[in-house]
């Protein structure tokens, strides 16, 4: 997959914005991730050309940090905390239910681009265990029976957005 001309221009602008920083790579990658939702290999190659850093170094950073993604994510990123506090309160069963209902595994996105499931190690909401984060919203004390409602909430929000946009 080749980058489109507008994407090349935008990535070059991002690199230019941060090139004089002492350690620009994290800022560049973060900005590219924010702009495009993920960091494809073609973007990494362009960043390499523009910065002089090796593709291997860039790829190493992208794959080391879990907040960077090599693949596009869904509109609704469902992060299920599997940290100790959440795990002992059945978060594994919660993520299993999301997988069953959406037909995808952690790290995958539904074919329609609506949902991505992420297995998270800790989201810092231990008092709310088990916790699920959907984009910027945290759902506290999620039970297996709550999973379908969370998916329905997302689908309703998307339908409302689509109605406003038309």
C-alpha positions in Angstrom: 0.0 0.0 0.0 1.5 3.3 -1.0 0.8 6.5 0.9 -1.4 9.0 -0.8 0.1 12.4 -1.7 -1.8 14.3 1.0 -0.5 11.8 3.7 3.1 12.2 2.5 2.7 15.9 2.8 1.2 15.7 6.3 3.9 13.3 7.5 6.6 15.6 6.2 5.0 18.5 7.9 4.9 16.6 11.2 8.6 15.6 10.9 9.5 19.3 10.1 7.6 20.4 13.2 9.7 18.2 15.5 13.0 17.8 13.7 14.8 20.3 15.9 13.8 18.6 19.2 16.6 16.7 21.0 14.7 13.4 20.7 11.9 13.9 18.1 10.9 10.3 17.3 8.3 9.8 20.0 6.7 13.2 19.2 6.7 12.4 15.5 5.2 8.9 16.0 2.6 10.2 18.4 1.5 13.0 16.0 1.3 10.5 13.1 -0.7 8.1 15.2 -3.1 10.9 16.2 -3.5 12.1 12.6 -4.0 8.7 10.9 -5.0 6.4 13.7 -2.1 4.1 13.2 1.5 4.0 11.9 1.8 1.9 8.7 5.1 0.7 7.5 5.1 3.2 4.6 4.9 6.0 7.1 7.8 4.5 9.1 9.8 4.4 5.9 9.0 8.0 5.1 9.9 9.1 8.7 13.2 7.2 8.2 14.0 9.1 5.0 13.1 12.4 6.6 14.9 11.9 9.9 17.9 9.7 9.0 16.8 7.2 11.6 16.8 3.5 10.5 13.4 1.9 9.8 14.5 -0.9 12.3 14.8 1.7 15.0 11.5 3.3 14.2 9.7 -0.1 14.0 11.3 -1.1 17.3 9.8 1.9 19.0 6.4 1.5 17.3 6.2 -2.2 18.4 7.6 -1.6 21.9 5.0 0.9 23.0 1.5 -0.5 23.2 -0.2 2.8 22.4 1.2 2.7 18.9 -0.5 0.6 16.3 0.6 -0.9 13.0 -3.0 -1.5 11.9 -6.0 0.8 11.7 -8.2 0.7 14.8 -12.0 0.8 14.9 -14.0 3.9 15.7 -14.7 2.4 19.1 -11.6 1.0 20.8 -12.7 -1.3 23.6 -9.9 -1.8 26.2 -10.6 -4.4 28.8 -8.3 -4.2 31.8 -6.7 -7.5 32.6 -4.5 -6.1 35.5 -4.6 -8.0 38.8 -7.5 -6.1 40.4 -9.7 -6.4 37.3 -8.6 -10.0 36.5 -9.6 -11.3 39.9 -13.0 -9.7 39.4 -13.6 -11.7 36.1 -12.3 -9.3 33.5 -11.2 -12.3 31.4 -14.9 -13.4 31.1 -15.8 -9.8 30.1 -13.2 -9.8 27.3 -14.3 -13.3 26.3 -17.9 -12.0 25.9 -16.7 -9.0 23.8 -14.8 -11.5 21.6 -17.9 -13.7 21.2 -20.3 -10.9 20.4 -18.0 -9.0 18.0 -16.3 -12.1 16.4 -12.8 -10.7 16.9 -9.8 -11.3 19.2 -7.8 -8.7 21.1 -5.8 -6.6 18.7 -8.3 -7.1 15.9 -10.8 -4.8 14.3 -14.3 -5.8 13.1 -14.6 -5.9 9.3 -16.9 -2.8 9.3 -14.2 -0.8 11.1 -16.5 -0.1 14.1 -14.8 -1.9 17.0 -11.3 -2.9 18.1 -10.7 -5.0 21.2 -7.5 -4.3 23.2 -6.4 -6.4 26.2 -4.9 -3.8 28.6 -2.6 -4.6 31.5 -3.7 -1.7 33.8 -5.7 1.4 33.2 -5.3 2.8 36.7 -8.9 2.3 37.7 -8.4 -0.5 40.2 -11.1 0.7 42.5 -13.5 0.4 39.6 -12.6 -3.2 38.8 -13.3 -4.7 36.5 -13.0 -1.7 34.3 -13.5 -1.3 30.5 -12.5 1.8 28.6 -14.2 2.6 25.3 -12.3 5.4 23.7 -12.2 8.0 26.5 -15.0 6.7 28.6 -14.4 4.3 31.5 -17.1 1.8 32.4 -16.8 0.7 36.1 -17.5 -2.7 37.6 -18.4 -4.3 34.3 -20.1 -7.7 34.4 -20.5 -10.1 31.6 -24.1 -9.2 31.3 -23.1 -5.5 30.7 -21.1 -6.2 27.6 -24.0 -6.3 25.1 -25.3 -2.9 26.5 -21.8 -1.4 26.0 -21.8 -2.5 22.4 -25.3 -1.2 21.9 -24.4 2.2 23.4 -21.6 2.5 20.9 -23.9 1.6 18.0 -26.5 4.1 19.2 -23.8 6.8 19.4 -22.7 6.0 15.9 -26.2 6.0 14.5 -26.8 9.4 16.2 -23.6 10.8 14.6 -24.7 9.5 11.2 -28.1 11.1 11.6 -26.6 14.5 12.5 -24.1 14.3 9.6 -26.9 13.6 7.0 
